Amino acid sequence: MILKIVFMGTPDFAVPCLKKLAESSHEICAVFTQPDKPKGRGYKMIPTPVKSTALEYNIPVYQPVSLRKGDDAENAMRILKEIAPELIVVTAYGQILPKEILDLPKYGCINIHASLLPKYRGAAPINWVLLNGETETGVTSMQMNEGLDTGDMLVKRAVAIGENETYPELYSRLSEIGGEILMETIDGIAKGTLNPEKQDDSLSSYSPMIKKEMSLLDFTKTAQEVHNTIRGVTGYTILGGKRLKVFSSEISDNIALTECGTIADSGKFAVSCKDKVIIFNEIQLEGSKRMKTADFLRGRKITKGDKLG
């Protein structure tokens, strides 16, 4: 069975889902994505990754500011009624769908969510599984309702998280899995073989938006907590009066502790935390480019006992 589908998504996380749909036998009638945003010194308007992909496949694109109020919302509803999709697919769209849209398609609206629901509902599940030191996560497809990621679960796939895996790495991996889960879900809808499973709200957790101040590294915490901050949101500290971003790290049991926040081994850029030492593997000092720590240390000397922060 070939389905008439409208896709709604915005960031690069949603691109594998859109590509899978565009290359399938289903009819992708339209793509809805967030409005273009200005970027860079020239404030040039940049299309969303989903818009760029849709145009590659010659799929009509709509970019309403809101689906819930104003002329944009009325126009979007008119377009959707004219298209009369049998299914709406939502992946990291960034807007809340009103009940009128949720109820429009024959098979409703489905969402591809980057966690093992009901855990980590909300906007930033990938960040929070890393911040909380989880060892497993996954992707869930869900029948959407008016709640926040509370609809019946359709297809789930669990994956292990690497002990040093960072947000960009996990994001990319789950993005690809999302495309696979989406096609498995649509195949189940077409064949009528899905068995929707209600979420147990007592097991739910929420993953709110990430705030900039969460990236500041606190070396009085355990090495695992510092490591998880780096993995989940890219950490930063201060070195010689300049901001130092830390993109990846590992924990060491083999270097003697010094005072919290001081260099414990200058040859490895190892920093003492509350209980263990953490080694910075990839960094960027303010005014410089991102680089491997070994390359950084070839051009800049640090000394055991130097204080960060």
Sequence and secondary structure as in RCSB ss.txt:
>XXXX:A:sequence
MILKIVFMGTPDFAVPCLKKLAESSHEICAVFTQPDKPKGRGYKMIPTPVKSTALEYNIPVYQPVSLRKGDDAEN
AMRILKEIAPELIVVTAYGQILPKEILDLPKYGCINIHASLLPKYRGAAPINWVLLNGETETGVTSMQMNEGLDT
GDMLVKRAVAIGENETYPELYSRLSEIGGEILMETIDGIAKGTLNPEKQDDSLSSYSPMIKKEMSLLDFTKTAQE
VHNTIRGVTGYTILGGKRLKVFSSEISDNIALTECGTIADSGKFAVSCKDKVIIFNEIQLEGSKRMKTADFLRGR
KITKGDKLG
>XXXX:A:secstr
   EEEEEE SGGGHHHHHHHHTSSSEEEEEE    EEETTTTEEE  HHHHHHHHTT  EE  S SSSHHHHHH
HHHHHHHH  SEEEEES  S   HHHHTSSTT EEEEESS TTTTEES HHHHHHHTT SEEEEEEEE  SSSS 
S EEEEEEEE  TT  HHHHHHHHHHHHHHHHHHHHHHHHHT    B   GGG  EE    GGGGB  TTS HHH
HHHHHHHH EEEEETTEEEEEEEEEEESSS   STTBEEETTTTEEE SSSEEEEEEEEETTS  EEHHHHHHHS
   TT B  
